[in-house]
Amino acid sequence: MSRWRKALDGWMSRRAPRAPQVTLTQNRIYLLPTRFGLLMLAVAVLVWVGALNYAVSLAYVLSFWILALLLLSVFLAYRQLAGLALRAQSAGAVFAGDDAEFVVQLAWPHDEAGRVRLGWLSGGARERWLPDGTARLSLGGTVRGQLQMPALRVWTESPLGLVRAFAPLRLAAVAWVYPRPLQDVPRPAVGNGEPQDVAQQQGGDEFAGLTTWQPQQGMRRIAWRVYARNQTLAARDYASEVPQGCQQVLDWFDYPPQMALEERLSRLCWRLLQLQQSADEILLNLPQQQLLLTGDITPGLLALAQYRVRDGS
């Protein structure tokens, strides 16, 4: 992208305040000829000059017909965008490095939908249209923190491809970017101190008793001594003791002071995800903040994403 193009895009984006919903009106839509439109304009001028030199009436007709077609393209391209309402929907959270996906809902003032395209003002958008009239735009290279939806450009060259109608806009939508999980060494769980608070978890190594044998358990589970004594098929059942009400502590100071900030957050994020199913309570200790998580770890992930970052502008 040229320096002139960057300056023009910056000027246009500053004139578009951020809002959750934007309706395109006359003062928001810009019109410029496409390369094909400029070529047709040059042809019209050359034909008109030839008509002046050689006094050919049909050449006048052709040049004026091309100019009329260009003027008609201006109106038709403008009509594709006029009155179009765009609204940003809430974006889902992602991990650092993954693609963030923003959803934009489009609504036309008339029944027939226009032929428009969407993209980031800086370029590089990958749009995906859905049957319900929404567009999904992905953004790569995400970093931890709050990600504001970049400035958009909506444009069209329909129906003749001679004039491009476009409008820059900024929609108010944010996506939270969690730290990228980095595998760490699991820490032992902390119980509540009451030895009677234990439960049996199936599939362990400790013998838990005998149960009625089922064919799907296989021949190895049969207690043959019981069968030889009572002629009854019984299966050996195994389990392991799991503390009930166990609490896992994730502490900021579990790591050496020289560890980098992002690495420390990534390791805490990995441990938090690993404990989502196994721990009843998770105590997340951060400097100047302490969270007790029961069931839902989203507040913990959000706290890691917000740590020492400012809201995006």
C-alpha positions in Angstrom: 0.0 0.0 0.0 1.4 3.4 -1.0 2.1 6.2 1.4 -0.6 8.3 -0.3 -3.1 5.5 0.1 -2.3 5.1 3.8 -2.7 8.8 4.4 -6.1 8.8 2.6 -7.3 5.8 4.5 -6.2 7.4 7.8 -8.0 10.6 7.0 -11.2 8.8 6.0 -11.2 6.6 9.1 -10.8 9.6 11.4 -13.9 11.1 9.9 -15.8 7.9 10.8 -16.5 7.8 14.6 -16.7 4.4 16.2 -20.3 3.2 16.7 -22.1 -0.1 17.3 -24.2 0.4 14.2 -23.6 2.6 11.1 -26.1 3.6 8.4 -24.5 4.7 5.1 -25.7 8.1 4.0 -24.6 10.5 1.4 -21.8 12.1 3.5 -20.2 8.6 4.1 -20.1 7.2 0.6 -17.2 8.0 -1.8 -17.2 7.4 -5.5 -14.2 6.9 -7.8 -13.8 5.5 -11.3 -12.2 2.0 -11.6 -9.4 1.3 -14.0 -11.9 0.0 -16.5 -13.9 3.2 -16.0 -10.9 5.4 -16.6 -10.1 3.4 -19.8 -13.7 4.0 -21.0 -13.4 7.7 -20.2 -10.2 7.9 -22.2 -11.9 6.1 -25.1 -14.8 8.6 -25.0 -12.4 11.5 -25.1 -10.4 10.1 -28.0 -13.6 9.3 -30.0 -14.9 12.8 -29.3 -11.6 14.3 -30.5 -11.8 12.2 -33.7 -15.4 13.3 -34.2 -14.3 16.9 -34.0 -11.5 16.4 -36.6 -13.5 14.3 -39.1 -17.0 15.5 -38.4 -18.4 12.0 -38.0 -21.8 12.1 -36.4 -21.7 8.5 -35.2 -18.5 9.2 -33.3 -20.3 11.9 -31.4 -23.1 9.5 -30.6 -20.6 6.9 -29.4 -18.6 9.3 -27.2 -21.8 10.7 -25.6 -23.1 7.2 -25.1 -20.0 6.2 -23.2 -20.2 9.3 -21.0 -23.9 8.6 -20.3 -23.0 5.1 -19.3 -20.3 6.4 -16.9 -22.8 8.8 -15.3 -25.4 6.1 -15.0 -22.7 3.9 -13.3 -22.2 6.6 -10.7 -25.9 6.5 -9.7 -26.2 2.7 -9.8 -23.1 2.2 -7.7 -24.2 4.8 -5.1 -27.6 3.1 -4.9 -25.9 -0.2 -3.9 -24.7 1.4 -0.6 -27.2 4.1 0.1 -29.1 3.3 3.3 -27.2 0.1 4.1 -27.0 -0.5 7.8 -24.1 -2.4 9.3 -24.0 -3.7 12.9 -21.2 -5.5 14.6 -22.0 -8.5 16.7 -20.0 -9.6 19.8 -16.9 -11.5 18.9 -15.8 -14.6 20.6 -12.6 -14.8 22.7 -9.5 -16.5 21.2 -6.0 -17.4 22.3 -3.0 -15.3 21.3 -1.8 -16.2 17.8 -5.2 -17.5 16.6 -7.4 -15.8 14.1 -10.1 -13.6 15.6 -13.4 -13.6 13.8 -15.7 -10.6 13.8 -19.3 -10.8 12.6 -21.1 -8.0 10.8 -24.8 -8.0 10.2 -26.0 -6.1 7.0 -29.5 -4.8 6.4 -30.6 -3.0 3.2 -33.5 -0.5 3.2 -35.1 -2.3 0.3 -36.0 -6.0 0.0 -33.3 -6.8 -2.6 -29.8 -7.2 -1.2 -27.0 -5.3 -2.9 -23.8 -6.8 -4.2 -21.2 -5.5 -1.8 -17.8 -6.6 -0.4 -16.3 -6.1 3.0 -12.7 -5.9 4.1 -10.3 -4.3 6.5 -9.3 -0.7 5.7 -5.7 -1.8 5.9 -6.3 -4.8 3.6 -5.9 -8.5 4.1 -9.4 -9.4 5.1 -10.8 -12.9 4.6 -14.5 -12.5 4.4 -17.0 -15.4 4.6 -20.7 -14.8 3.8 -23.5 -16.7 5.6 -27.0 -17.4 4.3 -28.6 -15.1 6.9 -27.0 -12.0 5.4 -24.0 -11.7 7.8 -20.4 -11.6 7.0 -17.5 -13.0 9.0 -14.1 -11.3 8.8 -11.0 -12.9 10.3 -8.0 -11.1 11.6 -4.7 -12.9 12.2 -1.7 -12.0 14.3 -3.6 -11.5 17.5 -1.8 -10.6 20.7 -3.0 -10.9 24.4 -5.4 -8.2 25.6 -8.4 -6.4 24.2 -8.7 -6.4 20.4 -10.8 -3.6 18.9 -12.4 -4.3 15.6 -10.2 -2.6 12.9 -11.6 0.0 10.6 -13.7 -1.5 7.8 -14.2 -0.7 4.1 -17.5 -1.7 2.4 -17.4 -1.3 -1.4 -19.1 -2.3 -4.6 -18.4 -2.0 -8.4 -21.8 -3.3 -9.4 -23.5 -3.5 -11.8 -21.2 -2.2 -14.6 -17.7 -2.2 -13.0 -17.0 1.4 -14.1 -17.3 3.2 -10.8 -16.4 2.0 -7.3 -18.6 3.2 -4.4 -17.0 2.7 -1.0 -17.3 3.8 2.6 -14.9 3.5 5.5 -16.4 2.9 8.9 -15.5 1.8 12.4 -17.8 -0.5 14.3 -17.7 -0.8 18.1 -16.8 -4.5 18.7 -14.1 -6.0 20.8 -12.6 -9.5 21.2 -10.6 -10.7 24.2 -7.4 -12.5 23.4 -6.3 -14.9 26.1 -2.6 -15.9 26.6 -1.5 -18.7 24.4 -1.4 -21.9 26.5 2.2 -23.1 27.2 2.5 -26.6 28.6 3.6 -26.6 32.3 4.2 -29.1 35.1 0.9 -29.9 36.9 0.9 -29.1 40.6 -0.7 -31.3 43.3 -4.2 -30.4 44.4 -4.9 -28.9 47.8 -7.7 -30.6 49.8 -10.0 -29.1 52.4 -8.2 -30.9 55.3 -11.0 -33.4 56.1 -9.8 -37.0 55.5 -13.3 -38.4 55.3 -14.1 -36.3 52.3 -13.1 -38.8 49.6 -14.9 -40.5 46.8 -14.3 -43.4 44.5 -13.5 -42.7 40.9 -13.9 -45.6 38.5 -10.9 -46.8 36.5 -8.2 -46.5 39.2 -5.7 -49.1 40.5 -7.2 -49.9 43.9 -9.4 -53.0 44.4 -12.9 -51.7 45.2 -15.0 -55.0 45.4 -16.9 -57.4 43.2 -19.7 -56.6 40.8 -21.9 -58.7 38.5 -19.8 -59.6 35.4 -21.0 -58.1 32.1 -19.8 -59.5 28.7 -18.4 -56.1 27.7 -16.0 -56.1 30.6 -13.9 -58.9 29.1 -12.6 -62.2 30.4 -9.7 -60.6 32.3 -12.1 -59.0 34.8 -13.7 -62.3 35.9 -12.9 -63.4 39.5 -12.1 -67.0 38.8 -11.8 -68.0 42.5 -15.3 -66.8 43.2 -16.5 -68.7 40.1 -14.8 -71.9 41.3 -16.3 -71.6 44.7 -19.8 -70.4 44.0 -20.2 -71.1 40.2 -21.1 -67.4 39.9 -19.6 -65.0 37.4 -18.3 -61.9 39.3 -16.1 -59.1 38.1 -13.3 -57.3 40.0 -14.0 -53.6 40.2 -11.2 -51.1 40.6 -11.3 -47.4 41.7 -9.1 -44.6 43.0 -9.8 -42.2 45.8 -10.3 -38.6 44.8 -10.6 -35.8 47.4 -14.0 -34.1 47.3 -14.0 -30.3 47.4 -10.4 -30.2 46.3 -9.0 -26.8 45.6 -6.1 -26.1 43.2 -4.1 -23.0 43.7 -2.6 -21.2 40.7 -0.1 -18.7 42.1 1.8 -16.0 40.2 4.8 -16.7 42.4 5.0 -20.4 41.4 7.6 -19.3 38.9 11.0 -17.7 39.2 11.2 -13.9 39.1 13.3 -13.8 36.0 10.6 -15.6 33.9 9.1 -13.4 31.2 5.6 -11.9 31.7 4.0 -13.6 28.7 5.5 -17.0 29.4 4.3 -16.8 33.0 0.8 -16.0 31.9 0.8 -18.7 29.2 1.8 -21.3 31.7 -0.9 -20.2 34.1 -3.4 -20.3 31.3 -2.4 -23.9 30.4 -2.7 -25.0 34.0 -6.1 -23.3 34.3 -7.4 -25.1 31.2 -6.1 -28.5 32.5 -7.9 -28.0 35.9 -11.2 -27.1 34.4 -12.7 -30.6 34.7 -10.7 -32.0 37.6 -10.8 -29.3 40.3 -14.0 -28.2 42.1 -12.4 -24.9 43.0 -9.5 -23.0 41.5 -7.8 -20.2 43.4 -6.0 -17.9 41.0 -3.6 -15.6 42.8 -2.3 -12.7 40.7 -0.5 -9.6 42.0 -3.2 -7.3 43.6 -6.0 -9.7 42.5 -7.3 -13.0 43.8 -10.1 -15.0 42.1 -12.0 -18.1 43.3 -13.3 -20.0 40.3 -16.0 -22.6 40.7 -17.0 -24.4 37.5 -16.5 -21.5 35.0 -12.9 -20.5 34.4 -13.8 -17.7 32.0 -13.2 -15.0 34.7 -9.8 -16.4 35.2 -8.9 -16.4 31.5 -10.2 -12.9 31.3 -8.0 -11.8 34.3 -5.0 -13.3 32.5 -5.8 -11.5 29.3 -6.3 -8.1 31.1 -3.2 -8.3 33.2 -1.1 -5.1 32.6 -2.8 -4.2 29.4 -5.0 -1.2 28.6 -8.2 -1.3 26.7 -7.8 -0.9 22.9 -8.7 2.4 21.4 
